[in-house]
Amino acid sequence: MPLYEYKCDQCAKVTEVLQRHHDDAPSCAGCQTTMKKQISLSSFSLKGEGWFKDHYGLKPTPKTD
């Protein structure tokens, strides 16, 4: 299950919740209002000799006669 970040518009409290994509937004622990999902910084990165560095998929295909 993915980890989502939520923020309360009234008290600005931020919390992370492990939940399914279609689950409802949680209520704020402080003021009991529904929190809004935030766009968080991703920790995903491509490393090594793969897609990004060697431009895999952008290389010209060899010509056949």
PAVO-343544 format. One record per atom (N, C-alpha, C, O): residue number from 1; atom name; residue in three letters; x, y, z. Coordinates in Angstrom, 1 decimal. Layout:
PAVO-343544
+-----+-------+---------+--------+--------+--------+
: num : atomo : residuo :      x :      y :      z :
+-----+-------+---------+--------+--------+--------+
: NUM :    CA :     ALA :      X :      Y :      Z :
...
+-----+-------+---------+--------+--------+--------+
//
This chain:
PAVO-343544
+-----+-------+---------+--------+--------+--------+
: num : atomo : residuo :      x :      y :      z :
+-----+-------+---------+--------+--------+--------+
:   1 :     N :     MET :    0.8 :   -1.2 :    0.0 :
:   1 :    CA :     MET :    0.0 :    0.0 :    0.0 :
:   1 :     C :     MET :    0.9 :    1.2 :    0.0 :
:   1 :     O :     MET :    1.9 :    1.3 :    0.6 :
:   2 :     N :     PRO :    0.5 :    2.3 :   -0.7 :
:   2 :    CA :     PRO :    1.3 :    3.5 :   -0.8 :
:   2 :     C :     PRO :    1.1 :    4.4 :    0.5 :
:   2 :     O :     PRO :    0.1 :    4.3 :    1.2 :
:   3 :     N :     LEU :    2.1 :    5.2 :    0.7 :
:   3 :    CA :     LEU :    2.1 :    6.2 :    1.8 :
:   3 :     C :     LEU :    1.7 :    7.5 :    1.2 :
:   3 :     O :     LEU :    2.3 :    8.1 :    0.3 :
:   4 :     N :     TYR :    0.6 :    8.1 :    1.8 :
:   4 :    CA :     TYR :    0.1 :    9.4 :    1.3 :
:   4 :     C :     TYR :    0.3 :   10.5 :    2.4 :
:   4 :     O :     TYR :    0.3 :   10.2 :    3.6 :
:   5 :     N :     GLU :    0.5 :   11.7 :    2.0 :
:   5 :    CA :     GLU :    0.7 :   12.8 :    2.9 :
:   5 :     C :     GLU :   -0.5 :   13.7 :    2.8 :
:   5 :     O :     GLU :   -1.0 :   14.1 :    1.8 :
:   6 :     N :     TYR :   -1.1 :   14.0 :    4.0 :
:   6 :    CA :     TYR :   -2.3 :   14.9 :    4.1 :
:   6 :     C :     TYR :   -2.0 :   16.1 :    5.0 :
:   6 :     O :     TYR :   -1.2 :   16.0 :    5.9 :
:   7 :     N :     LYS :   -2.7 :   17.2 :    4.6 :
:   7 :    CA :     LYS :   -2.5 :   18.4 :    5.4 :
:   7 :     C :     LYS :   -3.9 :   19.0 :    5.7 :
:   7 :     O :     LYS :   -4.8 :   18.9 :    4.9 :
:   8 :     N :     CYS :   -4.1 :   19.5 :    7.0 :
:   8 :    CA :     CYS :   -5.3 :   20.1 :    7.4 :
:   8 :     C :     CYS :   -5.3 :   21.6 :    7.0 :
:   8 :     O :     CYS :   -4.3 :   22.3 :    7.3 :
:   9 :     N :     ASP :   -6.3 :   22.1 :    6.4 :
:   9 :    CA :     ASP :   -6.4 :   23.5 :    6.0 :
:   9 :     C :     ASP :   -6.6 :   24.4 :    7.1 :
:   9 :     O :     ASP :   -6.2 :   25.6 :    7.1 :
:  10 :     N :     GLN :   -7.2 :   23.9 :    8.2 :
:  10 :    CA :     GLN :   -7.5 :   24.8 :    9.3 :
:  10 :     C :     GLN :   -6.4 :   25.0 :   10.3 :
:  10 :     O :     GLN :   -6.0 :   26.1 :   10.7 :
:  11 :     N :     CYS :   -5.7 :   23.9 :   10.7 :
:  11 :    CA :     CYS :   -4.7 :   24.0 :   11.7 :
:  11 :     C :     CYS :   -3.3 :   23.7 :   11.1 :
:  11 :     O :     CYS :   -2.3 :   23.8 :   11.8 :
:  12 :     N :     ALA :   -3.2 :   23.4 :    9.8 :
:  12 :    CA :     ALA :   -1.9 :   23.2 :    9.1 :
:  12 :     C :     ALA :   -1.1 :   22.0 :    9.6 :
:  12 :     O :     ALA :    0.0 :   21.8 :    9.3 :
:  13 :     N :     LYS :   -1.8 :   21.0 :   10.3 :
:  13 :    CA :     LYS :   -1.2 :   19.8 :   10.7 :
:  13 :     C :     LYS :   -0.9 :   18.9 :    9.5 :
:  13 :     O :     LYS :   -1.8 :   18.8 :    8.6 :
:  14 :     N :     VAL :    0.2 :   18.3 :    9.4 :
:  14 :    CA :     VAL :    0.6 :   17.4 :    8.3 :
:  14 :     C :     VAL :    0.8 :   16.0 :    8.8 :
:  14 :     O :     VAL :    1.4 :   15.8 :    9.9 :
:  15 :     N :     THR :    0.3 :   15.0 :    8.2 :
:  15 :    CA :     THR :    0.4 :   13.6 :    8.6 :
:  15 :     C :     THR :    0.6 :   12.7 :    7.4 :
:  15 :     O :     THR :    0.1 :   13.0 :    6.3 :
:  16 :     N :     GLU :    1.2 :   11.6 :    7.6 :
:  16 :    CA :     GLU :    1.4 :   10.6 :    6.6 :
:  16 :     C :     GLU :    0.5 :    9.4 :    6.9 :
:  16 :     O :     GLU :    0.5 :    9.0 :    8.1 :
:  17 :     N :     VAL :   -0.2 :    8.8 :    5.9 :
:  17 :    CA :     VAL :   -1.1 :    7.7 :    6.1 :
:  17 :     C :     VAL :   -0.8 :    6.6 :    5.1 :
:  17 :     O :     VAL :   -0.7 :    6.9 :    3.9 :
:  18 :     N :     LEU :   -0.7 :    5.4 :    5.6 :
:  18 :    CA :     LEU :   -0.5 :    4.2 :    4.8 :
:  18 :     C :     LEU :   -1.9 :    3.7 :    4.5 :
:  18 :     O :     LEU :   -2.6 :    3.2 :    5.3 :
:  19 :     N :     GLN :   -2.4 :    3.8 :    3.2 :
:  19 :    CA :     GLN :   -3.7 :    3.5 :    2.9 :
:  19 :     C :     GLN :   -3.9 :    3.1 :    1.4 :
:  19 :     O :     GLN :   -3.0 :    3.4 :    0.6 :
:  20 :     N :     ARG :   -5.0 :    2.5 :    1.0 :
:  20 :    CA :     ARG :   -5.3 :    2.2 :   -0.4 :
:  20 :     C :     ARG :   -5.6 :    3.5 :   -1.1 :
:  20 :     O :     ARG :   -6.0 :    4.5 :   -0.5 :
:  21 :     N :     HIS :   -5.5 :    3.4 :   -2.4 :
:  21 :    CA :     HIS :   -5.7 :    4.6 :   -3.3 :
:  21 :     C :     HIS :   -7.1 :    5.1 :   -3.1 :
:  21 :     O :     HIS :   -7.4 :    6.3 :   -3.1 :
:  22 :     N :     HIS :   -8.1 :    4.2 :   -3.0 :
:  22 :    CA :     HIS :   -9.5 :    4.7 :   -3.0 :
:  22 :     C :     HIS :  -10.1 :    4.9 :   -1.6 :
:  22 :     O :     HIS :  -11.3 :    5.2 :   -1.5 :
:  23 :     N :     ASP :   -9.3 :    4.8 :   -0.6 :
:  23 :    CA :     ASP :   -9.7 :    5.0 :    0.8 :
:  23 :     C :     ASP :  -10.0 :    6.5 :    1.0 :
:  23 :     O :     ASP :   -9.4 :    7.4 :    0.3 :
:  24 :     N :     ASP :  -11.0 :    6.8 :    1.9 :
:  24 :    CA :     ASP :  -11.3 :    8.2 :    2.2 :
:  24 :     C :     ASP :  -10.2 :    8.9 :    2.9 :
:  24 :     O :     ASP :   -9.4 :    8.3 :    3.6 :
:  25 :     N :     ALA :  -10.2 :   10.3 :    2.7 :
:  25 :    CA :     ALA :   -9.2 :   11.1 :    3.4 :
:  25 :     C :     ALA :   -9.4 :   11.0 :    4.9 :
:  25 :     O :     ALA :  -10.6 :   11.0 :    5.4 :
:  26 :     N :     PRO :   -8.3 :   11.0 :    5.7 :
:  26 :    CA :     PRO :   -8.5 :   11.0 :    7.2 :
:  26 :     C :     PRO :   -9.0 :   12.3 :    7.8 :
:  26 :     O :     PRO :   -8.9 :   13.3 :    7.1 :
:  27 :     N :     SER :   -9.5 :   12.3 :    9.0 :
:  27 :    CA :     SER :   -9.9 :   13.5 :    9.7 :
:  27 :     C :     SER :   -8.7 :   13.9 :   10.5 :
:  27 :     O :     SER :   -7.9 :   13.1 :   11.0 :
:  28 :     N :     CYS :   -8.5 :   15.2 :   10.7 :
:  28 :    CA :     CYS :   -7.4 :   15.8 :   11.5 :
:  28 :     C :     CYS :   -7.6 :   15.4 :   12.9 :
:  28 :     O :     CYS :   -8.7 :   15.5 :   13.5 :
:  29 :     N :     ALA :   -6.5 :   15.0 :   13.6 :
:  29 :    CA :     ALA :   -6.6 :   14.6 :   15.0 :
:  29 :     C :     ALA :   -6.8 :   15.8 :   15.9 :
:  29 :     O :     ALA :   -7.4 :   15.6 :   17.0 :
:  30 :     N :     GLY :   -6.5 :   17.0 :   15.4 :
:  30 :    CA :     GLY :   -6.6 :   18.2 :   16.3 :
:  30 :     C :     GLY :   -8.0 :   18.8 :   16.2 :
:  30 :     O :     GLY :   -8.6 :   19.1 :   17.2 :
:  31 :     N :     CYS :   -8.5 :   19.1 :   14.9 :
:  31 :    CA :     CYS :   -9.7 :   19.8 :   14.8 :
:  31 :     C :     CYS :  -10.9 :   19.0 :   14.1 :
:  31 :     O :     CYS :  -12.0 :   19.5 :   13.9 :
:  32 :     N :     GLN :  -10.6 :   17.7 :   13.8 :
:  32 :    CA :     GLN :  -11.6 :   16.8 :   13.3 :
:  32 :     C :     GLN :  -12.2 :   17.2 :   11.9 :
:  32 :     O :     GLN :  -13.3 :   16.7 :   11.5 :
:  33 :     N :     THR :  -11.5 :   18.0 :   11.1 :
:  33 :    CA :     THR :  -11.9 :   18.3 :    9.8 :
:  33 :     C :     THR :  -11.2 :   17.4 :    8.8 :
:  33 :     O :     THR :  -10.2 :   16.8 :    9.1 :
:  34 :     N :     THR :  -11.8 :   17.2 :    7.6 :
:  34 :    CA :     THR :  -11.2 :   16.3 :    6.6 :
:  34 :     C :     THR :  -10.0 :   16.9 :    6.1 :
:  34 :     O :     THR :  -10.0 :   18.1 :    5.7 :
:  35 :     N :     MET :   -8.9 :   16.1 :    6.0 :
:  35 :    CA :     MET :   -7.6 :   16.6 :    5.5 :
:  35 :     C :     MET :   -7.5 :   16.5 :    4.0 :
:  35 :     O :     MET :   -8.3 :   15.7 :    3.4 :
:  36 :     N :     LYS :   -6.6 :   17.2 :    3.3 :
:  36 :    CA :     LYS :   -6.5 :   17.2 :    1.9 :
:  36 :     C :     LYS :   -5.1 :   16.5 :    1.5 :
:  36 :     O :     LYS :   -4.1 :   16.7 :    2.2 :
:  37 :     N :     LYS :   -5.2 :   15.7 :    0.5 :
:  37 :    CA :     LYS :   -4.0 :   15.0 :    0.0 :
:  37 :     C :     LYS :   -3.0 :   16.0 :   -0.6 :
:  37 :     O :     LYS :   -3.4 :   16.9 :   -1.4 :
:  38 :     N :     GLN :   -1.8 :   15.8 :   -0.3 :
:  38 :    CA :     GLN :   -0.7 :   16.7 :   -0.8 :
:  38 :     C :     GLN :    0.1 :   16.0 :   -1.9 :
:  38 :     O :     GLN :    0.1 :   14.7 :   -1.9 :
:  39 :     N :     ILE :    0.8 :   16.7 :   -2.7 :
:  39 :    CA :     ILE :    1.7 :   16.1 :   -3.7 :
:  39 :     C :     ILE :    3.1 :   16.2 :   -3.0 :
:  39 :     O :     ILE :    3.6 :   17.2 :   -2.7 :
:  40 :     N :     SER :    3.6 :   15.0 :   -2.8 :
:  40 :    CA :     SER :    4.9 :   14.9 :   -2.0 :
:  40 :     C :     SER :    6.0 :   14.7 :   -2.9 :
:  40 :     O :     SER :    5.9 :   14.2 :   -4.1 :
:  41 :     N :     LEU :    7.2 :   15.0 :   -2.4 :
:  41 :    CA :     LEU :    8.4 :   14.7 :   -3.2 :
:  41 :     C :     LEU :    8.7 :   13.2 :   -3.2 :
:  41 :     O :     LEU :    8.6 :   12.5 :   -2.2 :
:  42 :     N :     SER :    8.9 :   12.7 :   -4.4 :
:  42 :    CA :     SER :    9.2 :   11.3 :   -4.6 :
:  42 :     C :     SER :   10.6 :   10.9 :   -4.3 :
:  42 :     O :     SER :   11.5 :   11.7 :   -4.5 :
:  43 :     N :     SER :   10.8 :    9.7 :   -3.7 :
:  43 :    CA :     SER :   12.2 :    9.3 :   -3.5 :
:  43 :     C :     SER :   12.7 :    8.3 :   -4.6 :
:  43 :     O :     SER :   13.7 :    7.7 :   -4.5 :
:  44 :     N :     PHE :   11.9 :    8.2 :   -5.7 :
:  44 :    CA :     PHE :   12.2 :    7.3 :   -6.8 :
:  44 :     C :     PHE :   13.3 :    8.0 :   -7.7 :
:  44 :     O :     PHE :   13.2 :    9.1 :   -8.0 :
:  45 :     N :     SER :   14.3 :    7.2 :   -8.0 :
:  45 :    CA :     SER :   15.3 :    7.7 :   -8.9 :
:  45 :     C :     SER :   15.9 :    6.5 :   -9.7 :
:  45 :     O :     SER :   16.0 :    5.4 :   -9.1 :
:  46 :     N :     LEU :   16.3 :    6.8 :  -10.9 :
:  46 :    CA :     LEU :   17.0 :    5.7 :  -11.7 :
:  46 :     C :     LEU :   18.5 :    5.9 :  -11.5 :
:  46 :     O :     LEU :   19.0 :    7.0 :  -11.7 :
:  47 :     N :     LYS :   19.1 :    4.8 :  -11.2 :
:  47 :    CA :     LYS :   20.6 :    4.9 :  -11.0 :
:  47 :     C :     LYS :   21.3 :    3.8 :  -11.8 :
:  47 :     O :     LYS :   20.6 :    2.8 :  -12.2 :
:  48 :     N :     GLY :   22.5 :    4.0 :  -12.1 :
:  48 :    CA :     GLY :   23.3 :    3.0 :  -12.8 :
:  48 :     C :     GLY :   23.3 :    3.2 :  -14.3 :
:  48 :     O :     GLY :   22.9 :    4.2 :  -14.8 :
:  49 :     N :     GLU :   23.7 :    2.1 :  -15.0 :
:  49 :    CA :     GLU :   23.7 :    2.2 :  -16.4 :
:  49 :     C :     GLU :   22.4 :    1.7 :  -17.0 :
:  49 :     O :     GLU :   22.4 :    0.6 :  -17.6 :
:  50 :     N :     GLY :   21.4 :    2.5 :  -16.9 :
:  50 :    CA :     GLY :   20.1 :    2.1 :  -17.4 :
:  50 :     C :     GLY :   19.5 :    3.1 :  -18.3 :
:  50 :     O :     GLY :   20.1 :    3.8 :  -19.0 :
:  51 :     N :     TRP :   18.2 :    3.2 :  -18.2 :
:  51 :    CA :     TRP :   17.3 :    4.0 :  -19.1 :
:  51 :     C :     TRP :   17.8 :    5.4 :  -19.3 :
:  51 :     O :     TRP :   17.9 :    5.9 :  -20.4 :
:  52 :     N :     PHE :   18.1 :    6.1 :  -18.2 :
:  52 :    CA :     PHE :   18.4 :    7.5 :  -18.3 :
:  52 :     C :     PHE :   19.8 :    7.8 :  -18.9 :
:  52 :     O :     PHE :   19.9 :    8.5 :  -19.9 :
:  53 :     N :     LYS :   20.8 :    7.2 :  -18.3 :
:  53 :    CA :     LYS :   22.2 :    7.5 :  -18.6 :
:  53 :     C :     LYS :   22.5 :    7.1 :  -20.1 :
:  53 :     O :     LYS :   23.2 :    7.8 :  -20.8 :
:  54 :     N :     ASP :   22.1 :    5.9 :  -20.5 :
:  54 :    CA :     ASP :   22.5 :    5.5 :  -21.8 :
:  54 :     C :     ASP :   21.4 :    5.7 :  -22.9 :
:  54 :     O :     ASP :   21.5 :    5.2 :  -24.0 :
:  55 :     N :     HIS :   20.3 :    6.5 :  -22.5 :
:  55 :    CA :     HIS :   19.3 :    6.8 :  -23.4 :
:  55 :     C :     HIS :   18.6 :    5.6 :  -24.1 :
:  55 :     O :     HIS :   18.3 :    5.6 :  -25.3 :
:  56 :     N :     TYR :   18.4 :    4.6 :  -23.3 :
:  56 :    CA :     TYR :   17.8 :    3.4 :  -23.8 :
:  56 :     C :     TYR :   16.4 :    3.8 :  -24.5 :
:  56 :     O :     TYR :   15.7 :    4.5 :  -23.9 :
:  57 :     N :     GLY :   16.2 :    3.2 :  -25.6 :
:  57 :    CA :     GLY :   15.0 :    3.5 :  -26.4 :
:  57 :     C :     GLY :   15.1 :    4.7 :  -27.4 :
:  57 :     O :     GLY :   14.3 :    4.8 :  -28.3 :
:  58 :     N :     LEU :   16.2 :    5.5 :  -27.2 :
:  58 :    CA :     LEU :   16.5 :    6.6 :  -28.1 :
:  58 :     C :     LEU :   17.6 :    6.2 :  -29.1 :
:  58 :     O :     LEU :   17.8 :    7.0 :  -30.0 :
:  59 :     N :     LYS :   18.2 :    5.0 :  -28.9 :
:  59 :    CA :     LYS :   19.2 :    4.6 :  -29.8 :
:  59 :     C :     LYS :   18.7 :    4.3 :  -31.2 :
:  59 :     O :     LYS :   17.6 :    3.7 :  -31.3 :
:  60 :     N :     PRO :   19.3 :    4.6 :  -32.2 :
:  60 :    CA :     PRO :   18.8 :    4.3 :  -33.6 :
:  60 :     C :     PRO :   18.9 :    2.8 :  -33.7 :
:  60 :     O :     PRO :   19.8 :    2.1 :  -33.3 :
:  61 :     N :     THR :   17.9 :    2.3 :  -34.4 :
:  61 :    CA :     THR :   17.9 :    0.9 :  -34.7 :
:  61 :     C :     THR :   18.7 :    0.5 :  -35.9 :
:  61 :     O :     THR :   18.8 :    1.3 :  -36.8 :
:  62 :     N :     PRO :   19.4 :   -0.6 :  -35.9 :
:  62 :    CA :     PRO :   20.3 :   -0.9 :  -37.0 :
:  62 :     C :     PRO :   19.4 :   -1.1 :  -38.3 :
:  62 :     O :     PRO :   18.3 :   -1.7 :  -38.3 :
:  63 :     N :     LYS :   20.0 :   -0.7 :  -39.4 :
:  63 :    CA :     LYS :   19.3 :   -0.8 :  -40.7 :
:  63 :     C :     LYS :   19.5 :   -2.2 :  -41.2 :
:  63 :     O :     LYS :   20.6 :   -2.7 :  -41.2 :
:  64 :     N :     THR :   18.4 :   -2.8 :  -41.8 :
:  64 :    CA :     THR :   18.6 :   -4.1 :  -42.4 :
:  64 :     C :     THR :   18.3 :   -3.9 :  -43.9 :
:  64 :     O :     THR :   17.4 :   -3.2 :  -44.3 :
:  65 :     N :     ASP :   19.1 :   -4.5 :  -44.7 :
:  65 :    CA :     ASP :   18.9 :   -4.4 :  -46.2 :
:  65 :     C :     ASP :   18.0 :   -5.5 :  -46.7 :
:  65 :     O :     ASP :   17.8 :   -5.5 :  -47.9 :
+-----+-------+---------+--------+--------+--------+
//
